[in-house]
Each structure stands twice: as structure tokens, then as C-alpha cells.
Amino acid sequence: MKNQIILEPIGVIHTPHGQIEGMPVQPAGAAGFTGKAVIKKEYVEGLTDLDGFSHATLVYHFHKAEGYVLMPVPFMDTKPHGVFATRAPKRPNHIGMSTVRILSVEGDTVTFDGADMLDGTPLIDVKPYFPKYDSPPDSKSGWLDTAAHKQCCNVRSDNRFM
């Protein structure tokens, strides 16, 4: 018997990206694209003190992804890699995350820079980014260190995960 996990969105993410094709594929490549995470009213109190952070990690559901690919060719390379060594959207649980720059927190809305997700994306969680703990000095980036596309700034989504 499978254990079932049920997640309820805490809100919705609004971005200028109405279609998957052509979207930035990482927040670093989405500089200048502003998004808004609108939190359901029962969770708004949970935003208290978030405005003291420069960045937050948004955890969300790839709601347009179907199925999964265990060896995808990610946007940042030309070779296949194990799905758990990528951030490809066709994953067993379709969970995505993006660390974005907080521009403001007002009422039920977190406005941010670095919107690399589709408009209408269900928001699962918001976590503050702690540079001291979230960026260890001895970290490595695996295949990305030698990937064909070392800079994600100009990489855009295509139809490979549709």
C-alpha cells in the first residue's frame, strides 16, 4: 500500500509567463521578470517578518507537467541526466522551487523579482533564504560545472517537457 501525501496550495503565483515555451528556466535568468505570490487569507499571518529577508524560496507545483522522465535532457545541457540531478519539471511529484528576490510584502502579496514559473502556478510553501546555511562554501554543482550552457541567463524553455 502506498503512503499518500496530500498538499493543499497556500496561494497562487502570478507571473508574466502565460505559456511554457519561451519562459526563463531559472530565477537567475529571469531577472527583470516580476511575479506576485498571493497567499490565501487564512495563511497571511504567516508572512509576518518575511519582509526582513532579501530572498525567499518558493516551493510550487508544476501544474502543467504530466508524467515523468527519469533521464531528461535539461535546459542547461545537451546530455541526459538523472531527474534527481536536475530541476526538470517532468518529475515523479512535479514539485518545483525558485529562490527569488523579495521586492515587497504587502498584505497577502509577496512581490518578487526572478519569476521563472508559469502564471497561475499553485504555491505550496514559502521559505526564507538563509545565505549562511543555504549556500555552503564547499558546495559543488555536479554536471552543471561543465554543462554546455553554463550561463542560464539566456536559456529559455522549449517544448521538451510538454
Residue frames as qw, qx, qy, qz and C-alpha x, y, z in Angstrom:
[[0.000, 0.888, 0.460, 0.000, 0.00, 0.00, 0.00],
 [0.411, 0.434, -0.003, 0.801, 1.30, 3.43, -0.96],
 [0.229, -0.569, -0.409, 0.676, 1.52, 6.24, 1.53],
 [0.240, 0.732, 0.425, 0.475, -0.39, 9.19, 0.18],
 [0.286, -0.341, -0.202, 0.872, 0.67, 12.78, 0.77],
 [0.153, 0.795, 0.527, 0.260, -1.92, 15.47, 0.18],
 [0.320, -0.214, -0.075, 0.920, -0.71, 19.03, -0.22],
 [0.153, 0.858, 0.489, -0.027, -3.05, 22.00, -0.38],
 [0.415, 0.472, 0.051, 0.776, -1.77, 25.14, -2.10],
 [0.295, -0.561, -0.413, 0.654, -1.27, 28.10, 0.24],
 [0.176, 0.749, 0.020, -0.639, -1.75, 30.51, -2.64],
 [0.742, 0.547, 0.330, 0.204, -1.08, 31.15, -6.30],
 [0.413, -0.425, 0.280, 0.755, 1.85, 32.65, -8.19],
 [0.491, 0.825, 0.267, -0.085, 1.17, 35.24, -10.87],
 [0.467, -0.386, 0.416, 0.678, 3.83, 35.96, -13.49],
 [0.382, 0.613, -0.201, -0.662, 4.01, 37.47, -16.98],
 [0.035, 0.273, -0.902, -0.332, 4.55, 33.97, -18.43],
 [0.722, 0.156, 0.170, -0.653, 1.29, 32.76, -19.98],
 [0.942, 0.261, -0.165, -0.128, 2.83, 29.81, -21.78],
 [0.843, -0.406, 0.247, 0.252, 5.64, 27.39, -21.02],
 [0.737, 0.333, 0.219, 0.546, 7.59, 27.89, -24.23],
 [0.290, 0.700, 0.000, 0.652, 9.96, 30.84, -24.02],
 [0.555, -0.820, -0.035, -0.137, 9.96, 31.19, -20.21],
 [0.089, 0.695, -0.657, 0.277, 13.24, 31.66, -18.33],
 [0.824, -0.070, -0.560, -0.046, 14.38, 28.37, -16.83],
 [0.595, -0.286, -0.498, 0.563, 15.97, 29.61, -13.59],
 [0.182, -0.915, -0.288, 0.215, 15.44, 32.73, -11.43],
 [0.421, -0.513, 0.273, 0.696, 18.94, 33.99, -12.36],
 [0.227, 0.137, 0.642, 0.720, 17.79, 34.05, -15.99],
 [0.076, -0.722, -0.649, -0.225, 14.53, 35.75, -15.03],
 [0.274, -0.399, -0.225, 0.846, 15.97, 38.99, -13.67],
 [0.144, 0.108, -0.224, -0.958, 13.55, 41.77, -14.52],
 [0.464, -0.306, -0.691, -0.462, 10.53, 39.46, -14.58],
 [0.254, -0.222, 0.522, -0.783, 8.34, 40.42, -11.63],
 [0.456, -0.283, -0.814, -0.222, 5.93, 37.98, -10.03],
 [0.426, -0.398, 0.302, -0.754, 3.43, 38.03, -7.21],
 [0.335, -0.131, -0.925, 0.122, 2.76, 35.23, -4.76],
 [0.473, -0.376, -0.004, -0.797, -0.75, 35.78, -3.44],
 [0.113, 0.049, -0.923, 0.364, -1.36, 33.91, -0.20],
 [0.411, -0.533, -0.673, -0.307, -4.78, 32.59, 0.84],
 [0.266, -0.718, 0.094, -0.637, -6.25, 34.74, 3.60],
 [0.858, -0.499, -0.062, -0.106, -6.03, 32.01, 6.25],
 [0.864, -0.067, -0.046, 0.496, -2.23, 31.95, 5.83],
 [0.255, 0.843, -0.014, 0.474, -1.46, 35.70, 5.55],
 [0.526, -0.823, 0.190, -0.099, -0.32, 35.99, 9.18],
 [0.908, -0.145, 0.224, 0.323, 2.45, 33.56, 8.28],
 [0.565, 0.639, 0.054, 0.519, 4.06, 36.29, 6.14],
 [0.364, -0.929, 0.050, -0.044, 4.91, 38.29, 9.28],
 [0.474, -0.716, 0.418, 0.296, 8.63, 39.26, 9.28],
 [0.796, 0.281, 0.410, 0.346, 9.30, 37.88, 5.78],
 [0.322, 0.926, 0.066, 0.185, 9.93, 41.46, 4.63],
 [0.390, -0.829, 0.381, 0.124, 13.21, 41.43, 6.59],
 [0.725, -0.111, 0.588, 0.340, 14.69, 38.91, 4.14],
 [0.137, 0.553, -0.427, -0.703, 16.16, 39.78, 0.76],
 [0.421, 0.193, -0.766, -0.445, 15.25, 36.41, -0.79],
 [0.701, -0.072, 0.538, -0.462, 12.80, 33.57, -0.34],
 [0.019, 0.115, -0.932, -0.343, 12.49, 30.12, -1.84],
 [0.686, 0.129, 0.069, -0.712, 9.08, 29.48, -3.36],
 [0.215, -0.048, 0.973, 0.071, 8.03, 25.84, -3.46],
 [0.566, 0.331, 0.009, -0.755, 5.36, 25.15, -6.05],
 [0.703, 0.187, 0.685, -0.035, 3.58, 22.58, -8.17],
 [0.015, 0.245, -0.637, -0.731, 4.45, 22.19, -11.87],
 [0.545, 0.320, 0.558, -0.538, 0.71, 22.09, -12.59],
 [0.661, 0.576, -0.179, -0.445, 1.05, 21.70, -16.36],
 [0.105, 0.466, -0.873, -0.095, 3.55, 18.83, -16.22],
 [0.920, -0.020, 0.058, -0.387, 2.32, 15.31, -16.89],
 [0.970, 0.114, -0.146, 0.161, 4.17, 12.08, -16.32],
 [0.408, -0.810, 0.372, 0.197, 7.87, 11.95, -15.64],
 [0.759, 0.555, -0.306, 0.148, 11.17, 11.28, -17.42],
 [0.812, -0.537, 0.052, 0.222, 13.91, 9.63, -15.36],
 [0.615, -0.191, 0.300, 0.704, 16.72, 10.70, -17.74],
 [0.321, 0.902, 0.278, -0.083, 15.75, 14.11, -19.11],
 [0.533, 0.265, 0.082, 0.799, 17.93, 16.39, -21.21],
 [0.190, -0.754, -0.397, 0.488, 17.68, 19.50, -19.04],
 [0.305, 0.938, 0.149, 0.069, 17.53, 23.02, -20.42],
 [0.233, -0.897, 0.355, 0.123, 21.01, 23.72, -19.08],
 [0.373, -0.416, 0.778, 0.285, 22.74, 20.90, -21.03],
 [0.606, 0.379, -0.445, -0.541, 22.60, 18.78, -24.17],
 [0.372, 0.147, -0.916, 0.042, 23.06, 15.41, -22.46],
 [0.694, -0.492, -0.389, -0.354, 20.58, 13.38, -20.38],
 [0.068, 0.336, -0.703, 0.624, 20.95, 13.32, -16.59],
 [0.257, -0.380, -0.869, 0.185, 19.01, 11.58, -13.83],
 [0.185, -0.753, -0.393, -0.494, 15.88, 13.60, -13.00],
 [0.601, -0.752, -0.219, 0.157, 17.01, 13.96, -9.38],
 [0.565, -0.273, 0.134, 0.767, 20.22, 15.64, -10.60],
 [0.112, 0.332, 0.392, 0.850, 18.14, 18.24, -12.48],
 [0.211, 0.312, 0.452, -0.808, 15.31, 20.68, -11.86],
 [0.179, -0.094, -0.725, -0.659, 13.33, 19.38, -14.83],
 [0.513, -0.092, 0.201, -0.829, 9.54, 19.73, -14.39],
 [0.848, 0.011, -0.390, -0.358, 8.63, 16.18, -15.50],
 [0.047, 0.364, -0.821, 0.437, 9.37, 14.59, -12.14],
 [0.297, -0.281, -0.912, 0.024, 7.52, 11.93, -10.16],
 [0.171, -0.630, -0.629, 0.422, 5.96, 14.59, -7.87],
 [0.238, 0.701, 0.353, 0.572, 6.05, 17.73, -10.10],
 [0.406, -0.849, -0.184, 0.285, 7.47, 19.92, -7.35],
 [0.530, 0.578, -0.021, 0.620, 9.50, 22.98, -8.29],
 [0.462, -0.751, -0.199, 0.427, 11.35, 25.62, -6.35],
 [0.443, 0.645, 0.051, 0.620, 12.85, 29.01, -7.11],
 [0.449, -0.536, -0.273, 0.660, 14.87, 31.31, -4.89],
 [0.229, 0.744, 0.352, 0.519, 13.70, 34.82, -5.75],
 [0.236, 0.072, -0.274, 0.930, 14.47, 38.38, -4.63],
 [0.100, -0.718, -0.655, 0.214, 11.71, 39.82, -2.42],
 [0.170, 0.432, 0.168, 0.870, 10.68, 43.28, -3.60],
 [0.333, -0.302, 0.254, -0.856, 7.86, 43.80, -1.11],
 [0.217, -0.311, -0.918, 0.115, 5.48, 42.06, 1.27],
 [0.273, -0.055, 0.111, -0.954, 2.13, 43.82, 1.48],
 [0.754, -0.008, 0.153, -0.639, -0.99, 42.22, 2.90],
 [0.901, 0.025, 0.419, -0.108, -1.47, 38.87, 1.20],
 [0.757, 0.646, -0.012, 0.102, 1.07, 39.50, -1.58],
 [0.590, -0.519, 0.373, 0.494, 4.79, 38.89, -1.89],
 [0.577, 0.809, -0.070, -0.082, 6.11, 40.74, -4.93],
 [0.704, -0.429, 0.446, 0.347, 9.39, 39.31, -6.21],
 [0.391, 0.736, -0.440, -0.336, 11.97, 39.51, -8.98],
 [0.057, -0.371, 0.920, 0.117, 13.14, 36.40, -10.82],
 [0.752, 0.196, 0.382, -0.500, 9.78, 34.97, -11.90],
 [0.151, 0.364, -0.836, -0.382, 10.64, 31.79, -13.81],
 [0.240, 0.222, 0.931, -0.162, 7.34, 29.99, -13.30],
 [0.044, -0.391, -0.700, -0.596, 4.10, 29.87, -15.26],
 [0.328, -0.218, 0.126, -0.911, 1.28, 32.27, -14.42],
 [0.795, -0.229, -0.141, -0.544, -1.26, 30.57, -12.17],
 [0.555, 0.207, -0.771, 0.233, 1.25, 28.19, -10.57],
 [0.715, -0.623, -0.254, -0.190, -0.05, 26.73, -7.28],
 [0.091, 0.655, -0.561, 0.499, 2.17, 27.82, -4.37],
 [0.791, -0.256, -0.553, 0.058, 2.95, 25.08, -1.83],
 [0.639, -0.624, -0.207, 0.398, 5.26, 26.93, 0.57],
 [0.239, 0.878, -0.181, 0.373, 7.46, 29.99, 1.13],
 [0.820, -0.402, -0.133, 0.385, 10.77, 29.60, 2.92],
 [0.043, -0.968, 0.209, 0.129, 13.19, 32.40, 3.80],
 [0.805, 0.431, -0.245, 0.326, 16.60, 32.12, 2.19],
 [0.575, -0.782, 0.194, 0.141, 19.46, 31.97, 4.70],
 [0.558, 0.726, -0.397, 0.064, 22.75, 32.60, 2.83],
 [0.218, -0.623, 0.708, -0.251, 24.80, 31.39, 5.79],
 [0.613, -0.093, 0.754, -0.216, 23.06, 27.99, 5.74],
 [0.771, 0.502, 0.329, -0.213, 21.68, 27.63, 2.21],
 [0.611, 0.749, -0.244, 0.081, 24.95, 28.26, 0.37],
 [0.820, -0.477, 0.192, 0.252, 27.70, 26.10, 1.92],
 [0.032, 0.844, -0.428, -0.322, 31.20, 27.29, 0.96],
 [0.272, -0.340, 0.865, 0.247, 32.27, 23.78, -0.14],
 [0.708, 0.415, 0.454, -0.347, 29.29, 23.16, -2.44],
 [0.198, -0.186, 0.747, 0.607, 29.62, 21.68, -5.95],
 [0.577, 0.404, 0.073, -0.706, 27.24, 21.84, -8.90],
 [0.748, 0.113, 0.653, 0.029, 27.84, 18.41, -10.43],
 [0.570, 0.362, 0.567, 0.471, 27.33, 18.28, -14.19],
 [0.144, 0.959, 0.245, 0.012, 26.40, 21.99, -14.26],
 [0.412, -0.734, 0.293, 0.455, 30.04, 22.87, -13.64],
 [0.273, -0.269, 0.693, 0.611, 30.86, 21.60, -17.16],
 [0.495, 0.570, 0.636, -0.160, 27.45, 21.89, -18.87],
 [0.428, 0.407, 0.474, 0.653, 27.04, 23.13, -22.40],
 [0.088, -0.781, -0.230, -0.574, 25.07, 26.12, -21.08],
 [0.480, -0.127, -0.541, 0.679, 27.00, 27.45, -18.10],
 [0.086, 0.092, 0.202, -0.971, 25.03, 30.69, -18.04],
 [0.132, 0.493, 0.859, -0.049, 21.28, 30.31, -17.57],
 [0.072, 0.508, 0.165, -0.843, 20.56, 33.98, -18.24],
 [0.359, 0.357, -0.407, -0.760, 19.72, 33.42, -21.91],
 [0.070, -0.064, -0.986, -0.140, 18.28, 29.90, -21.70],
 [0.547, 0.018, 0.079, -0.833, 14.54, 29.72, -22.34],
 [0.593, 0.084, 0.758, -0.257, 12.03, 26.92, -22.03],
 [0.329, 0.203, -0.654, -0.650, 11.07, 24.98, -25.11],
 [0.802, -0.089, -0.121, -0.578, 8.59, 22.15, -25.67],
 [0.427, 0.295, -0.850, 0.092, 10.79, 19.28, -24.43],
 [0.002, 0.047, 0.858, -0.511, 8.77, 18.80, -21.21],
 [0.538, 0.092, 0.025, -0.838, 5.29, 19.31, -22.64]]
